[in-house]
Amino acid sequence: MSQQNWSDIYDAAAQGSTAVVYLGIGSAMGSYNELTSINNQQSPCFLEKIPGKKVIILIDPVLEMPLKTEEWYQNMGNPLVLVDSETKDDKIYFREYQNGSVTVFAINDMFNFSHNNYHHDEESERYNRQVDDNISKIVNLIEICFGKPRRTKLILQNYTGASTVHFYNSLLSIFDKDDLLKNVIFDVTGQDPGCFWEITDEYPILDGSGNFVQSNYMLLQMMKGTPNFRQNLVRRIDYLVYPVTSNFVILSKDPAFELAGMDRIMNMCIIYSVEFNDFNKYREYVLSKLMELIRIMLTDILNTTGSSLSIDFLLELMFNRNEFINTMAKLKN
């Protein structure tokens, strides 16, 4: 895809009237017999929660021709008009459509954002360069959305089944955390629903100012009453058991142990504002950071559940893995 194509996308996002930019990755719908409000990945109903003009970016190597969303807008009496297209190897590659309320870009290509760190051959290096390029495109879009007096919201929904958590967490080290959480969301449900799920306008959750409410990144005490509270409570307890405390216990006994489950650990560090340099392999440093995280997580879990258990008791118990696991499991209910 040419740089000019992405320049057109950036220009559309930069318009003062653009209220939301939506990226639908893996959003081909050629196999769908009928387009409905609960399966429409190309113009999902939750976009209507944000008033104003929309920029929709659909990316999938097998995007159909014509797009299902063309039929959708036609039936709404607001048809899309094709204003630009490009082919590659005699196949459609890029399309731009417009009507009075939306600009739609359709890109027949892959869009990966997870590096291949398992192989180091030429193909893997080429793949990783493409990943770097894709990440840069998202960073550019966010900078454009943030470079306005009134922030443009950005929604990325991945319908391929790949998790976006690690990618989003990496952006939290680039942008202001509060700004990002309010204005940029990857996965409106916060549940990693995968490829096929019932799309509703229940998500994303917005506050009174129209900002995203991302309970996955809140303290448990702050998310009570949110739709994902129970799921997040269970997940936090599971992550505390493994890998956070399990790594601490093993590393305290075996200096040569290499930490496992670092993605989950770093995710918890971001949520609980624990600065953890994962390049620092010094054993005492790692143990101190894990203990800092353990204490904060235990405090949040115990205060949220109203448990009478003490932190000191649980810190001692965590070396008895079976008893610790059973005790923490009771706090999930």
C-alpha positions as CSV (number, residue, x, y, z in Angstrom):
1,M,0.0,0.0,0.0
2,S,1.4,3.4,-1.0
3,Q,2.4,6.1,1.4
4,Q,-0.1,8.3,-0.3
5,N,-3.0,6.0,0.7
6,W,-2.1,6.4,4.3
7,S,-1.6,10.1,3.9
8,D,-5.3,10.2,2.7
9,I,-6.3,8.3,5.8
10,Y,-4.3,10.6,8.0
11,D,-5.9,13.7,6.3
12,A,-9.4,12.3,6.9
13,A,-8.6,11.6,10.6
14,A,-7.2,15.1,11.0
15,Q,-10.4,16.8,9.9
16,G,-11.9,18.9,12.6
17,S,-15.3,17.3,12.1
18,T,-14.0,13.7,12.5
19,A,-15.3,12.5,15.9
20,V,-14.1,8.8,15.8
21,V,-11.7,6.7,13.8
22,Y,-12.5,3.0,13.6
23,L,-10.1,0.3,12.5
24,G,-11.7,-3.1,11.8
25,I,-9.0,-5.6,11.4
26,G,-10.0,-8.9,9.8
27,S,-13.3,-7.4,8.8
28,A,-14.1,-9.2,5.6
29,M,-17.8,-10.2,5.4
30,G,-18.0,-11.9,2.0
31,S,-19.2,-15.2,3.6
32,Y,-22.1,-13.5,5.5
33,N,-25.5,-14.1,3.9
34,E,-27.1,-11.2,5.7
35,L,-25.8,-8.1,7.3
36,T,-27.4,-7.3,10.7
37,S,-26.8,-4.9,13.5
38,I,-25.3,-7.7,15.6
39,N,-22.8,-9.0,13.1
40,N,-21.8,-5.8,11.2
41,Q,-18.1,-5.6,11.7
42,Q,-17.7,-3.0,9.0
43,S,-20.0,-0.3,10.4
44,P,-20.7,-1.5,13.9
45,C,-23.6,-0.1,15.8
46,F,-21.4,1.1,18.7
47,L,-20.0,3.8,16.5
48,E,-23.3,5.6,16.7
49,K,-22.6,6.2,20.4
50,I,-20.1,8.9,19.4
51,P,-21.9,11.7,17.6
52,G,-20.1,13.3,14.6
53,K,-18.4,12.2,11.5
54,K,-16.7,8.8,11.3
55,V,-13.6,7.5,9.5
56,I,-13.7,3.8,9.0
57,I,-10.6,1.8,8.1
58,L,-11.3,-1.8,7.1
59,I,-8.3,-4.1,6.7
60,D,-8.4,-7.7,5.5
61,P,-6.7,-9.5,2.6
62,V,-10.0,-10.9,1.5
63,L,-12.3,-7.9,1.8
64,E,-15.2,-8.5,-0.6
65,M,-16.1,-6.5,-3.6
66,P,-18.5,-4.8,-3.2
67,L,-18.3,-4.3,0.5
68,K,-21.2,-5.5,2.6
69,T,-21.2,-2.0,4.2
70,E,-22.1,-0.5,0.9
71,E,-25.4,-2.3,1.0
72,W,-25.8,-1.2,4.6
73,Y,-25.6,2.5,3.8
74,Q,-27.6,2.0,0.6
75,N,-30.5,0.6,2.7
76,M,-30.1,3.5,5.1
77,G,-30.7,6.0,2.3
78,N,-27.2,7.3,2.6
79,P,-25.2,5.5,-0.1
80,L,-21.4,5.4,-0.2
81,V,-19.7,6.9,-3.3
82,L,-16.4,5.4,-4.5
83,V,-13.9,8.3,-4.8
84,D,-10.7,6.4,-5.2
85,S,-9.4,2.9,-5.9
86,E,-6.1,1.1,-6.7
87,T,-5.2,-2.3,-7.9
88,K,-2.2,-4.5,-7.3
89,D,-1.4,-7.5,-9.5
90,D,-4.8,-6.9,-11.2
91,K,-6.6,-7.2,-7.9
92,I,-8.4,-4.5,-6.0
93,Y,-6.2,-3.3,-3.2
94,F,-7.4,0.1,-1.9
95,R,-10.7,1.8,-2.0
96,E,-12.1,5.0,-0.5
97,Y,-15.8,5.7,-0.2
98,Q,-17.6,8.8,1.1
99,N,-21.0,10.0,2.0
100,G,-22.1,12.9,4.2
101,S,-21.4,11.3,7.5
102,V,-18.6,8.8,6.9
103,T,-15.4,8.1,5.0
104,V,-14.6,4.4,4.5
105,F,-11.2,3.1,3.5
106,A,-10.9,-0.5,2.5
107,I,-7.5,-2.1,2.3
108,N,-7.0,-5.7,1.0
109,D,-4.0,-6.6,3.0
110,M,-2.7,-8.2,6.3
111,F,-2.2,-6.0,9.4
112,N,-0.2,-7.7,12.1
113,F,1.1,-6.0,15.2
114,S,2.8,-8.8,17.1
115,H,6.5,-9.5,16.4
116,N,7.8,-13.0,15.6
117,N,10.6,-13.4,18.2
118,Y,10.9,-17.2,17.7
119,H,12.6,-17.2,14.3
120,H,15.4,-15.1,12.9
121,D,15.4,-16.0,9.3
122,E,14.9,-13.5,6.4
123,E,11.2,-14.1,6.2
124,S,10.7,-13.4,9.9
125,E,12.8,-10.3,9.7
126,R,10.7,-9.0,6.8
127,Y,7.5,-9.8,8.7
128,N,8.8,-7.9,11.8
129,R,9.7,-4.9,9.6
130,Q,6.1,-4.9,8.4
131,V,4.9,-5.2,12.0
132,D,7.0,-2.1,12.9
133,D,5.5,-0.3,10.0
134,N,2.0,-1.1,11.1
135,I,2.7,0.0,14.7
136,S,4.0,3.3,13.4
137,K,0.8,3.8,11.4
138,I,-1.3,3.3,14.6
139,V,1.0,5.6,16.6
140,N,0.7,8.3,13.8
141,L,-3.1,8.0,13.9
142,I,-3.2,8.4,17.7
143,E,-0.9,11.5,17.5
144,I,-3.3,13.0,14.9
145,C,-6.3,12.2,17.0
146,F,-4.6,13.8,20.0
147,G,-3.4,16.9,18.1
148,K,-6.8,18.6,18.2
149,P,-8.4,20.9,20.7
150,R,-11.1,18.2,21.1
151,R,-9.7,14.7,20.9
152,T,-10.9,12.3,18.2
153,K,-11.7,8.9,19.6
154,L,-10.0,5.9,18.1
155,I,-11.4,2.4,18.2
156,L,-9.4,-0.7,17.1
157,Q,-11.4,-3.9,16.9
158,N,-9.5,-7.1,15.9
159,Y,-11.8,-9.8,14.4
160,T,-8.9,-12.2,13.8
161,G,-8.9,-13.6,17.3
162,A,-5.4,-12.3,18.2
163,S,-5.2,-10.4,21.5
164,T,-4.5,-6.7,21.4
165,V,-3.5,-6.4,25.1
166,H,0.3,-6.4,24.7
167,F,0.1,-3.9,21.8
168,Y,-2.1,-1.6,23.8
169,N,0.1,-1.9,26.9
170,S,3.2,-0.9,24.8
171,L,1.3,2.3,23.8
172,L,0.8,3.2,27.5
173,S,4.6,3.8,27.7
174,I,4.4,6.2,24.7
175,F,1.4,8.3,25.5
176,D,-0.1,9.7,28.6
177,K,-1.9,6.9,30.3
178,D,-5.0,8.8,31.3
179,D,-5.3,10.4,27.8
180,L,-4.9,7.1,26.1
181,L,-7.5,5.3,28.3
182,K,-10.1,8.0,27.8
183,N,-9.7,8.3,24.0
184,V,-8.2,5.1,22.5
185,I,-9.7,1.6,23.0
186,F,-8.6,-1.7,21.5
187,D,-11.5,-4.1,21.9
188,V,-14.6,-2.3,23.0
189,T,-15.8,-5.3,25.2
190,G,-12.6,-5.6,27.2
191,Q,-13.1,-9.3,27.0
192,D,-11.1,-10.4,23.9
193,P,-14.2,-11.9,22.3
194,G,-12.4,-13.3,19.3
195,C,-13.6,-13.6,15.8
196,F,-17.4,-13.9,16.2
197,W,-19.4,-12.2,18.9
198,E,-22.7,-10.4,19.1
199,I,-22.0,-6.7,18.5
200,T,-24.2,-4.4,20.6
201,D,-24.1,-0.8,21.6
202,E,-23.6,-1.8,25.3
203,Y,-19.9,-1.3,24.5
204,P,-17.8,0.7,24.7
205,I,-18.8,2.2,28.0
206,L,-18.7,6.0,28.1
207,D,-18.6,8.4,31.0
208,G,-20.7,11.6,31.3
209,S,-18.1,13.4,29.2
210,G,-18.1,10.9,26.4
211,N,-14.8,9.3,27.3
212,F,-14.1,5.6,27.3
213,V,-14.3,3.8,30.6
214,Q,-11.8,0.9,30.5
215,S,-12.4,-1.1,33.6
216,N,-9.7,-3.6,32.7
217,Y,-7.1,-0.9,33.6
218,M,-8.8,0.2,36.9
219,L,-8.2,-0.9,40.4
220,L,-10.8,-3.6,41.4
221,Q,-12.1,-1.2,44.0
222,M,-13.0,1.3,41.3
223,M,-14.7,-1.0,38.9
224,K,-17.4,-2.4,41.1
225,G,-20.7,-2.2,39.3
226,T,-19.1,-2.4,35.8
227,P,-20.1,-5.2,33.5
228,N,-16.7,-6.8,33.6
229,F,-16.1,-6.6,37.3
230,R,-16.5,-10.3,38.1
231,Q,-14.4,-11.4,35.1
232,N,-11.6,-9.0,36.1
233,L,-11.7,-10.1,39.7
234,V,-11.2,-13.7,38.7
235,R,-8.5,-12.7,36.2
236,R,-6.5,-10.6,38.7
237,I,-6.6,-13.4,41.3
238,D,-5.5,-15.9,38.6
239,Y,-2.6,-13.6,37.5
240,L,-1.6,-13.1,41.1
241,V,-1.4,-16.9,41.6
242,Y,0.4,-17.4,38.3
243,P,2.7,-15.9,37.2
244,V,3.2,-13.1,39.9
245,T,3.6,-15.1,43.1
246,S,4.7,-18.3,41.5
247,N,7.7,-16.4,39.9
248,F,8.5,-14.9,43.2
249,V,8.5,-18.2,45.1
250,I,10.6,-20.0,42.5
251,L,13.1,-17.2,42.0
252,S,13.5,-16.8,45.8
253,K,14.7,-20.5,45.9
254,D,16.4,-20.8,42.5
255,P,18.7,-17.8,41.5
256,A,19.0,-19.3,38.0
257,F,15.2,-19.3,37.3
258,E,14.1,-17.2,34.3
259,L,10.8,-15.5,34.8
260,A,7.7,-16.9,33.0
261,G,4.5,-15.1,31.9
262,M,6.2,-11.7,31.6
263,D,3.3,-10.3,29.5
264,R,0.9,-10.8,32.3
265,I,3.3,-9.4,34.9
266,M,3.9,-6.3,32.9
267,N,0.2,-5.9,32.3
268,M,-0.4,-5.9,36.1
269,C,2.5,-3.5,36.6
270,I,0.8,-1.1,34.2
271,I,-2.5,-1.3,36.0
272,Y,-1.0,-0.9,39.5
273,S,1.6,1.7,38.5
274,V,4.6,-0.4,39.4
275,E,7.7,0.6,37.5
276,F,9.3,-2.6,36.4
277,N,12.3,-2.6,34.0
278,D,12.0,-6.1,32.5
279,F,15.6,-5.7,31.0
280,N,17.0,-5.5,34.6
281,K,17.7,-9.2,35.4
282,Y,19.4,-8.5,38.7
283,R,17.8,-11.0,41.1
284,E,17.3,-8.7,44.1
285,Y,15.7,-6.1,41.9
286,V,13.3,-8.5,40.3
287,L,12.3,-9.9,43.7
288,S,11.7,-6.5,45.1
289,K,9.5,-5.5,42.2
290,L,7.5,-8.7,42.3
291,M,7.0,-8.2,46.1
292,E,5.9,-4.6,45.5
293,L,3.3,-5.8,42.9
294,I,2.2,-8.7,45.2
295,R,1.5,-6.4,48.1
296,I,-0.5,-3.9,46.0
297,M,-2.5,-6.6,44.3
298,L,-3.3,-8.3,47.6
299,T,-4.4,-5.0,49.1
300,D,-6.7,-4.3,46.1
301,I,-8.2,-7.9,46.1
302,L,-8.7,-8.0,49.9
303,N,-10.3,-4.5,50.1
304,T,-12.5,-5.3,47.2
305,T,-13.8,-8.6,48.4
306,G,-14.1,-7.5,52.1
307,S,-11.9,-10.4,53.2
308,S,-10.6,-10.5,56.8
309,L,-7.4,-12.3,55.6
310,S,-4.2,-10.4,56.3
311,I,-1.5,-9.6,53.8
312,D,1.2,-11.0,56.1
313,F,-0.7,-14.3,56.4
314,L,-1.0,-14.6,52.6
315,L,2.6,-13.7,52.0
316,E,3.6,-16.5,54.2
317,L,1.0,-18.9,52.7
318,M,2.1,-18.3,49.1
319,F,5.1,-20.6,49.7
320,N,2.6,-23.4,50.3
321,R,1.2,-23.4,46.8
322,N,-1.8,-25.7,47.1
323,E,-3.1,-23.9,50.2
324,F,-2.5,-20.5,48.7
325,I,-4.2,-21.4,45.5
326,N,-7.2,-22.8,47.3
327,T,-7.4,-19.8,49.6
328,M,-7.3,-17.3,46.7
329,A,-9.9,-19.3,44.8
330,K,-12.4,-18.7,47.6
331,L,-12.1,-15.0,47.0
332,K,-13.4,-15.3,43.5
333,N,-17.0,-15.9,44.7
